[in-house]
Amino acid sequence: MFRKLQKKLTFFYSMTCGIILAGILLVCFFYMKGAVESRNQALFSSLFLNLSNQFQSLSFFSDHWLSQMETDNRLIIHIEENGDPIFFPGAWDPATDRKTLIQSALEQASLEGLSGTSLSPGSARQTPLFYLTGNSGDYYCGMALQSATENGEKTLLVLQDITQAERQTLFQGLFFAGAGILGFLLLGLVSWKFVGKTLVPLKENKEKQAEFIAAASHELRSPLAVIQASASAIKTSPEDIPAMVENIEKECSRMSTLIRDLLILASADSKKWNLTLDLCDGDTILLDVYEIYQPLCRQNQIPLNLKLPDIELPKIRCDKNRIIQILSVLMDNAMSYTGQGKSIDLEIFLEKKYLCFLVADHGKGIPDQEKEAVFDRFYQQDRSRNQKGHFGLGLPVGKELAKLHKGDLILKDTPGGGCTFLLKIPYGE
């Protein structure tokens, strides 16, 4: 399930990021291509302007000057007077036959408006920049100028070999394409790793959910089995009806407590549980808990020590019943693990921005490796699981209730042995 989901999310993330990456690379490529072409066009236009100025002002061109211009700039220069070309063999040999290129260029110039009505003396006309493809995969850009004099018309045709520039653009396009493919593959790899790590909490939650359901089912099965056995015994042994009814009532009470705790945890998980908040005195809450458990502790020969500070404590905004519920969980655990003659301590004090309720027993304590696990739901190693009436939900419920109050529930070692639970609730809010 999760692997299939990981594949789908990886494909989705890779495609989404790949499209964005492709768009960025295309924009960069065409921007660079346009900038290079604009620069080359500007350079060619400057060369043509220089040649056209010379062409219109001079009546004679030396072969040396023409050869130098062609060689330095990869040009093909063709000049005609009254339709007759001047004799100039050219300084270099292009990939396509020179005469073929000139003939094709003149035809292209005619289409661009070079030929037409006769020009009056002193006037001229010029073609825009045009492009030409040779027969051997070579490329050229060109411009032509036609001017009229008293002796007739003169024509200047200039071509520039741009094959190398076009190939360079092609190589750059291939480079961007390769970079895009490599980037897409890297995105796929990173997405796979990222999605895998993202799904880890979901996998853990699913496993915990399965464990939670299994543990809850196990805990519910036990009282149901007792209720069923007691109901059957009532039918066969009428004389045992009072004892069987008492067993049924006890197990129904256990189930009610379990279901209540499960509902609290479910409400906390869904963020739908609301507290009834009010300003309360922390020492009054602790006194209420003391009065509830003092008779029970005396009955079990467990001294219950209460310590209140001499200073006036600030009020806390809390749900009083839920704070008492947390402290009751802590007191039940303390009484379960404290033997006769050993005491339980109740204390309240200030610590930074928190009002702290302390419940400490002097029992065997909890090993360090199990301290965090005691707050897990249905914790298997929790010794309370060995005692009837405990489901391993008390401390997780207390932890969630503390968090809902923006506080915390912390476990520490009691000096000399035992467990100390510290409930921290912020004040002044």
C-alpha positions as CSV (number, residue, x, y, z in Angstrom):
1,M,0.0,0.0,0.0
2,F,2.6,2.5,1.1
3,R,5.0,1.5,-1.7
4,K,2.3,2.0,-4.3
5,L,1.5,5.4,-2.7
6,Q,5.2,6.3,-2.7
7,K,5.4,5.5,-6.4
8,K,2.4,7.6,-7.3
9,L,3.6,10.6,-5.2
10,T,7.1,10.3,-6.6
11,F,5.7,10.4,-10.1
12,F,3.5,13.3,-9.3
13,Y,6.3,15.4,-7.6
14,S,8.8,14.5,-10.4
15,M,6.4,15.4,-13.2
16,T,5.4,18.7,-11.5
17,C,8.9,19.7,-10.7
18,G,10.1,18.4,-14.1
19,I,7.6,20.6,-16.0
20,I,8.7,23.6,-14.0
21,L,12.4,22.8,-14.6
22,A,11.7,22.3,-18.3
23,G,9.9,25.6,-18.5
24,I,12.8,27.4,-16.8
25,L,15.4,25.7,-19.1
26,L,13.4,26.6,-22.2
27,V,13.1,30.2,-21.1
28,C,16.8,30.3,-20.4
29,F,17.7,28.6,-23.7
30,F,15.5,30.9,-25.9
31,Y,16.7,34.0,-24.0
32,M,20.3,33.0,-24.6
33,K,19.6,32.1,-28.2
34,G,17.8,35.4,-28.8
35,A,20.7,37.3,-27.1
36,V,23.3,35.6,-29.3
37,E,21.3,36.1,-32.5
38,S,20.7,39.8,-31.7
39,R,24.4,40.2,-31.1
40,N,25.4,38.5,-34.3
41,Q,22.8,40.5,-36.2
42,A,24.1,43.7,-34.8
43,L,27.7,42.8,-35.7
44,F,26.7,41.8,-39.3
45,S,24.6,45.0,-39.7
46,S,27.6,47.0,-38.6
47,L,29.8,45.2,-41.2
48,F,27.3,45.7,-43.9
49,L,26.9,49.4,-43.0
50,N,30.7,49.8,-43.3
51,L,30.7,48.0,-46.7
52,S,27.7,49.9,-48.0
53,N,29.2,53.2,-47.1
54,Q,32.4,52.2,-49.0
55,F,30.3,50.9,-51.8
56,Q,28.3,54.1,-52.3
57,S,31.3,56.5,-51.9
58,L,34.0,54.7,-53.8
59,S,34.0,53.6,-57.4
60,F,36.9,51.1,-57.0
61,F,37.5,48.2,-54.5
62,S,40.9,46.5,-54.3
63,D,41.0,42.7,-54.2
64,H,43.2,42.9,-51.2
65,W,40.7,44.8,-49.2
66,L,37.8,42.6,-50.2
67,S,39.9,39.5,-49.4
68,Q,40.8,40.9,-46.0
69,M,37.1,41.6,-45.2
70,E,36.0,38.2,-46.3
71,T,38.7,36.3,-44.4
72,D,38.4,38.2,-41.2
73,N,34.6,38.0,-41.0
74,R,33.7,34.8,-43.0
75,L,31.9,37.0,-45.6
76,I,31.0,36.4,-49.2
77,I,31.0,39.8,-51.1
78,H,29.4,40.1,-54.5
79,I,29.3,43.4,-56.5
80,E,27.5,44.0,-59.8
81,E,27.5,47.1,-62.0
82,N,24.5,47.3,-64.4
83,G,24.0,43.6,-64.0
84,D,27.6,42.6,-64.6
85,P,29.5,41.2,-61.7
86,I,33.0,42.5,-61.0
87,F,35.7,39.8,-61.2
88,F,36.6,38.7,-57.7
89,P,37.1,35.0,-57.1
90,G,36.7,35.2,-53.3
91,A,39.2,34.7,-50.5
92,W,37.9,31.4,-49.2
93,D,35.7,28.4,-50.3
94,P,32.4,27.9,-48.6
95,A,30.9,24.4,-48.1
96,T,28.4,25.1,-50.9
97,D,29.6,26.3,-54.3
98,R,30.1,30.1,-54.1
99,K,28.2,30.8,-57.4
100,T,25.3,28.7,-56.2
101,L,25.1,30.6,-53.0
102,I,25.3,34.0,-54.7
103,Q,22.6,33.0,-57.2
104,S,20.3,31.8,-54.4
105,A,21.0,35.0,-52.4
106,L,20.2,37.2,-55.3
107,E,16.9,35.4,-55.8
108,Q,16.2,35.8,-52.1
109,A,17.1,39.5,-52.3
110,S,14.7,39.9,-55.2
111,L,11.9,38.4,-53.1
112,E,12.8,40.8,-50.3
113,G,12.3,43.8,-52.6
114,L,15.6,44.4,-54.1
115,S,14.4,44.4,-57.7
116,G,11.5,46.4,-58.9
117,T,11.0,49.8,-60.4
118,S,14.0,51.7,-61.7
119,L,15.8,53.9,-59.2
120,S,16.4,57.6,-59.8
121,P,20.1,58.7,-59.7
122,G,21.3,59.1,-56.1
123,S,18.7,56.9,-54.6
124,A,19.1,53.4,-53.1
125,R,17.2,50.5,-51.6
126,Q,18.2,47.9,-49.2
127,T,16.8,44.5,-48.2
128,P,16.2,43.5,-44.6
129,L,18.3,40.7,-43.1
130,F,17.5,37.3,-44.6
131,Y,18.8,33.8,-44.0
132,L,20.0,31.2,-46.5
133,T,20.7,27.5,-46.2
134,G,23.4,25.9,-48.3
135,N,23.5,22.4,-49.8
136,S,26.0,21.0,-47.3
137,G,24.2,21.9,-44.0
138,D,25.8,25.3,-44.0
139,Y,23.9,28.5,-43.0
140,Y,24.3,32.1,-44.0
141,C,22.7,35.4,-43.2
142,G,22.7,38.2,-45.8
143,M,21.7,41.7,-46.9
144,A,21.8,43.5,-50.3
145,L,21.9,47.1,-51.4
146,Q,21.1,48.6,-54.8
147,S,22.0,52.2,-55.6
148,A,21.6,54.3,-58.7
149,T,24.2,56.6,-60.2
150,E,24.5,58.6,-63.4
151,N,26.3,55.7,-65.0
152,G,23.6,53.1,-64.1
153,E,22.9,50.8,-61.1
154,K,25.2,49.0,-58.7
155,T,24.4,46.1,-56.5
156,L,26.1,44.9,-53.3
157,L,25.4,41.5,-51.9
158,V,27.0,40.4,-48.6
159,L,26.6,36.9,-47.0
160,Q,28.1,35.8,-43.7
161,D,28.7,32.2,-42.8
162,I,26.9,31.5,-39.5
163,T,27.2,27.7,-39.6
164,Q,29.4,27.6,-36.5
165,A,27.0,29.8,-34.6
166,E,24.1,27.7,-35.6
167,R,25.9,24.5,-34.5
168,Q,26.9,26.1,-31.3
169,T,23.2,27.0,-30.7
170,L,22.4,23.3,-31.4
171,F,25.0,22.1,-29.0
172,Q,23.7,24.5,-26.4
173,G,20.2,23.2,-27.0
174,L,21.4,19.6,-26.5
175,F,23.2,20.7,-23.4
176,F,20.0,22.2,-21.9
177,A,18.1,19.1,-23.0
178,G,20.7,16.9,-21.3
179,A,20.6,19.0,-18.2
180,G,16.8,18.8,-18.2
181,I,16.9,15.0,-18.4
182,L,19.5,14.7,-15.7
183,G,17.6,17.1,-13.5
184,F,14.4,15.1,-14.0
185,L,16.2,11.9,-13.0
186,L,17.7,13.6,-9.9
187,L,14.3,15.0,-9.1
188,G,12.9,11.5,-9.3
189,L,15.6,10.1,-7.0
190,V,15.2,13.0,-4.5
191,S,11.4,12.7,-4.6
192,W,11.6,9.0,-4.0
193,K,13.8,9.6,-0.9
194,F,11.7,12.6,0.3
195,V,8.4,10.8,-0.1
196,G,9.8,7.7,1.6
197,K,10.8,9.8,4.6
198,T,7.4,11.6,4.6
199,L,5.5,8.4,4.7
200,V,7.5,7.0,7.6
201,P,5.3,8.7,10.2
202,L,2.2,7.4,8.4
203,K,3.6,3.9,8.5
204,E,4.3,4.2,12.2
205,N,0.9,5.6,12.8
206,K,-0.7,2.7,11.0
207,E,1.3,0.2,13.0
208,K,0.4,2.0,16.2
209,Q,-3.2,2.1,15.2
210,A,-3.2,-1.7,14.5
211,E,-1.5,-2.3,17.9
212,F,-4.0,0.1,19.6
213,I,-7.0,-1.7,18.1
214,A,-5.6,-5.1,19.0
215,A,-4.9,-4.0,22.6
216,A,-8.3,-2.4,23.0
217,S,-10.0,-5.5,21.7
218,H,-8.0,-7.6,24.2
219,E,-9.0,-5.3,27.1
220,L,-12.6,-5.4,26.1
221,R,-12.7,-9.1,25.6
222,S,-11.7,-9.8,29.3
223,P,-14.6,-8.1,31.0
224,L,-17.0,-9.4,28.4
225,A,-15.8,-13.0,29.1
226,V,-16.4,-12.4,32.8
227,I,-19.9,-11.0,32.2
228,Q,-20.8,-13.9,29.9
229,A,-19.5,-16.5,32.4
230,S,-21.4,-14.8,35.2
231,A,-24.6,-14.7,33.2
232,S,-24.2,-18.4,32.5
233,A,-23.6,-19.2,36.1
234,I,-26.8,-17.3,37.1
235,K,-28.8,-19.8,35.0
236,T,-27.2,-22.9,36.5
237,S,-26.6,-21.7,40.1
238,P,-29.4,-19.5,41.3
239,E,-27.8,-19.5,44.8
240,D,-24.8,-17.5,43.4
241,I,-26.9,-14.8,41.8
242,P,-25.8,-12.0,44.2
243,A,-22.1,-12.7,43.7
244,M,-22.5,-13.1,39.9
245,V,-24.4,-9.8,39.7
246,E,-21.7,-8.1,41.6
247,N,-19.1,-9.4,39.2
248,I,-21.2,-8.2,36.2
249,E,-21.4,-4.7,37.8
250,K,-17.7,-4.6,38.4
251,E,-16.8,-5.6,34.9
252,C,-19.4,-3.1,33.4
253,S,-17.7,-0.4,35.5
254,R,-14.3,-1.5,34.1
255,M,-15.6,-1.4,30.5
256,S,-17.1,2.0,31.1
257,T,-13.8,3.4,32.4
258,L,-11.9,1.9,29.4
259,I,-14.4,3.3,26.9
260,R,-14.3,6.8,28.6
261,D,-10.5,6.8,28.3
262,L,-10.6,5.7,24.7
263,L,-13.1,8.5,23.9
264,I,-10.8,11.1,25.6
265,L,-7.8,9.9,23.5
266,A,-9.9,9.9,20.3
267,S,-11.2,13.4,21.0
268,A,-7.7,14.6,21.7
269,D,-6.3,13.1,18.5
270,S,-9.1,14.7,16.4
271,K,-8.6,18.1,18.1
272,K,-12.4,18.1,18.8
273,W,-12.3,18.0,22.5
274,N,-13.0,21.3,24.3
275,L,-12.1,22.2,27.8
276,T,-14.3,24.2,30.2
277,L,-11.7,26.7,31.2
278,D,-11.9,28.9,34.3
279,L,-9.6,30.7,36.7
280,C,-8.8,28.2,39.5
281,D,-6.6,28.1,42.6
282,G,-4.0,25.4,42.3
283,D,-3.7,24.8,46.0
284,T,-7.5,24.3,46.3
285,I,-7.4,21.7,43.6
286,L,-4.5,19.9,45.4
287,L,-6.5,20.0,48.7
288,D,-9.5,18.4,46.9
289,V,-7.3,15.6,45.7
290,Y,-5.8,15.2,49.2
291,E,-9.2,14.9,50.8
292,I,-10.3,12.3,48.2
293,Y,-7.3,10.0,48.7
294,Q,-6.5,10.6,52.4
295,P,-9.0,8.0,53.6
296,L,-7.9,5.4,51.0
297,C,-4.2,5.9,51.9
298,R,-5.0,5.6,55.6
299,Q,-6.9,2.4,54.9
300,N,-3.9,1.0,53.1
301,Q,-1.5,2.2,55.7
302,I,0.2,4.6,53.3
303,P,1.2,8.0,54.7
304,L,0.0,10.8,52.4
305,N,2.1,14.0,52.8
306,L,0.8,17.4,51.6
307,K,3.1,20.4,51.2
308,L,1.8,23.8,50.3
309,P,4.0,26.9,49.9
310,D,3.8,29.9,52.2
311,I,3.4,32.4,49.4
312,E,0.2,33.1,47.5
313,L,0.1,31.2,44.3
314,P,-1.2,32.7,41.0
315,K,-4.4,31.4,39.6
316,I,-4.4,29.1,36.5
317,R,-6.9,29.0,33.7
318,C,-7.8,25.4,33.5
319,D,-10.6,22.8,33.5
320,K,-10.7,21.9,37.2
321,N,-12.3,18.5,36.7
322,R,-9.7,17.5,34.1
323,I,-6.8,18.6,36.4
324,I,-8.3,16.5,39.2
325,Q,-8.6,13.6,36.7
326,I,-4.9,13.8,35.9
327,L,-3.9,13.9,39.6
328,S,-6.3,11.0,40.3
329,V,-4.5,8.9,37.7
330,L,-1.2,9.8,39.3
331,M,-2.5,9.0,42.8
332,D,-3.9,5.6,41.6
333,N,-0.6,4.6,40.2
334,A,1.3,5.8,43.3
335,M,-1.0,3.8,45.6
336,S,-0.6,0.7,43.3
337,Y,3.2,0.7,43.6
338,T,3.7,2.0,47.1
339,G,3.9,-0.7,49.8
340,Q,2.6,-0.3,53.4
341,G,4.6,2.1,55.5
342,K,6.0,3.9,52.5
343,S,4.6,7.4,51.8
344,I,3.2,9.4,48.9
345,D,4.0,13.1,48.6
346,L,1.7,15.8,47.2
347,E,3.2,19.2,46.6
348,I,2.5,22.4,44.6
349,F,5.1,25.0,43.7
350,L,6.1,27.6,41.0
351,E,8.7,26.9,38.3
352,K,9.3,29.7,35.8
353,K,6.0,30.3,34.0
354,Y,4.4,27.1,35.3
355,L,2.4,26.0,38.3
356,C,3.6,22.5,39.1
357,F,1.7,19.7,40.8
358,L,4.0,17.0,42.2
359,V,3.0,13.4,43.0
360,A,5.8,11.2,44.3
361,D,5.9,7.7,45.5
362,H,8.7,5.7,47.1
363,G,8.2,2.4,45.4
364,K,10.6,0.5,43.1
365,G,10.6,3.1,40.4
366,I,10.7,2.7,36.6
367,P,13.9,1.9,34.7
368,D,15.3,4.7,32.5
369,Q,14.7,2.8,29.3
370,E,11.0,2.5,30.1
371,K,10.3,6.1,31.2
372,E,9.2,7.4,27.8
373,A,7.3,4.2,27.0
374,V,5.0,4.5,30.1
375,F,3.1,7.3,28.2
376,D,2.4,5.0,25.2
377,R,-1.2,3.7,25.0
378,F,-1.6,0.1,26.2
379,Y,2.1,-0.1,27.0
380,Q,2.9,-3.8,27.2
381,Q,5.6,-3.5,29.9
382,D,3.5,-1.2,32.1
383,R,3.2,-3.0,35.4
384,S,-0.3,-1.6,35.8
385,R,-1.3,-4.0,33.0
386,N,-0.8,-6.8,35.6
387,Q,-3.4,-5.4,37.9
388,K,-7.1,-5.7,37.2
389,G,-8.7,-2.3,36.6
390,H,-5.6,-0.8,34.9
391,F,-5.5,-0.7,31.1
392,G,-2.3,1.2,30.4
393,L,-4.4,4.3,29.4
394,G,-4.2,6.4,32.5
395,L,-0.9,8.0,31.9
396,P,-1.5,8.6,28.1
397,V,-4.8,10.2,29.0
398,G,-3.1,12.4,31.6
399,K,-0.4,13.4,29.0
400,E,-3.0,14.4,26.5
401,L,-5.0,16.4,29.0
402,A,-1.9,18.2,30.1
403,K,-1.1,19.1,26.4
404,L,-4.6,20.4,26.0
405,H,-3.9,22.8,28.8
406,K,-0.6,23.8,27.0
407,G,1.3,22.1,29.8
408,D,3.1,18.8,30.2
409,L,3.3,15.7,32.3
410,I,6.9,14.6,33.2
411,L,8.3,11.5,34.9
412,K,11.3,11.7,37.1
413,D,13.0,9.5,39.7
414,T,12.2,10.0,43.4
415,P,15.3,10.5,45.5
416,G,15.9,7.2,47.3
417,G,13.7,5.2,44.9
418,G,10.3,5.6,43.3
419,C,8.6,7.7,40.7
420,T,7.8,11.4,40.7
421,F,5.3,12.8,38.3
422,L,5.3,16.5,37.6
423,L,2.2,18.1,36.1
424,K,3.1,21.6,34.7
425,I,0.3,24.0,33.8
426,P,1.1,27.6,32.6
427,Y,-0.3,30.5,34.6
428,G,-0.9,34.1,33.5
429,E,-2.6,33.2,30.2
